[in-house]
């Protein structure tokens, strides 16, 4: 009986791992990366949180292009006096997407992402290199070829909301 339970448990772990694995071919990862390609008009709402003293809305432009033999997408976002760069790629070794963000104030962040083909959604998880217990998630929902809805939430280790952002990108 113990052997049967062990075998069933082991199989379920491997099956779950296989289902959650995201082994994409070069063409499939290109198809995902190309979803961001183009010029976009942004509307961004920053909700009141620990890092944002008062809610506000801002608008900007994002210009995205495939680079380095179409293995990366480079996104430049311009909003007021700020310019931010994001670089996204698919890592075949880890079967996940990687996202580097560089802000004009000198800060940067790193995220890992999983693509959900059925929901046409990318879910990013923040990697806290500082070990401060900060967690974060970006959910990018591709509603059509010309519309992306983005929700960003970051929390501290106590569960306090550090940042909440809602954004909509519309292709120009």
N, C-alpha and C positions, 0 to 999 in steps of 0.2 A: 504494500500500500504506500509506504514512504517513497519507493522508487517511482511509482505512478505519479504521485503528487510532485516529486522533484522534476520528472520529465515534463509534465504539463506546465509547471511553473517556468522551466527553462524554455520550452517552446513558446510560451506566451511572451516572455521577455524578448526573444529573438524576433518573433513576428511583429511585436510592437516597434522594435528598433527598425525593422525592415520597412514597415509602413511609414514611420516618421523620417526615414532616410530620404535624402533629397538628391539622389544621383541624377544629375541632369547632363545631357549630352552638350557638346559645344553649341549646337544649333538651338537647343532648348534654353540654355543660359543666355544666349544672344537674344532670343525672343523676349525673355524677361527684361534684360537690360535695355532693350530698344523701346520698352514701354515708356521710359522717361525721356526719350530723345525728342528734341524740339524746343520751341520757345513757349513759355507758359506765363500767364498772368496770375499772380498770387493774391489771395486775400487771407490774412492771418489774424486770428484773435488770440491774444494772450490773456488768460484768466488770472484773476487775483490769486496769489499763492505766496509761499515763503519767499521766493526769488522775485516775484512781481508784486509790487505794492498796490497797484491799481490796474484793473483790466483796461486793455486798449486794443485797438485794431490798427494794422498796418497793411500796406499794399506794396507789391514789388513785381519784379520780373525774374524768371529763372530761365537760363539758356543752357541746354543740355546737349552734349554730343558724345558719340562713341569715339574712343581714342585707343591707341596702341593695339592695332589689328583687331579692333572691335571687342577687346577683352575687358574694357573698362568703360563706364559712363562717367563723364565729368560734368558736374552741375555747378554753374555759377549763379548765385542768387544775389540780386541787387535790390536793396530796400533802404531808401533814405541815404544815410551816410555809411551804411554797413554793406559789406560785400562778404559773402560766405562761399566756400567751395566744398563740395562733397564729391567723393570718388567712390564708386561702387563697382565691385567685381564679384564673380563667382569663383570660389575656391574648390576645385575638384577633390583635393585631399581631405578637406573637412566636410564636404557636401553641404556647404552653406554659403550665403552671400556675406561679403564684408563691406562695411561702409565707414569711411573716414570722413570726418567733418572738421573743417578749418574755418575759424571765424576771424573777422578783421580785427577783433580785440586781442588776438594772439592765443585764444583758447582753442582746444581741439577735443574731439571725442571719437570713440570707436564703437561700432555696433556690429552685431552678427544678425543675419536675417534668414528666415525660412519663407519660401514661396509656397502659397496655398493656391494651386491651380484651380481648384473647384470654386473657391471664393474670389479668385482674381485679386488676391491680397498678399502684401508683404508684411511680415511681422518682424520687427527689429528689436533686439534686446541690447541694452546698454552694457558695456564692459567697464566696470569700475576699477581702473588700475590703481587708484589711490587707496583702495580698501577702506573707504569711509562708510560703506554700507549703502551707497546710493544705488537704486535700481531705476531702470527706465525702459519704456516701451514706445515704439513708434509703430502705428498701424497705418499703412498706406493702402487704401482701397481704390482700385482702378475701376471706376463706374462705367467708363467708356474709353475709347481711344483719345478723347479730348478732355477728360475730367478725372482728377485724382482728389480724393478726400483723405486728409491726414489728421491723425490724432496723436499727440505726444503727451506722455505722462511720466514724470520723474518723482520718485519718493525717497525719503531718507529711511534709515533702518528702523525708525519708530513708526513708519507708515504715514508721516506727514507729507502732504503734497508740496513738493518743491516747485514744480512747474506743470502747467497744463496749457496746451496749445491746440487750437483747432484751425485747420487750414484747408483751403480749397484752391486747386490749381486748374486753370482752364487753358487749353492750348490756343495759342494765337494763330 
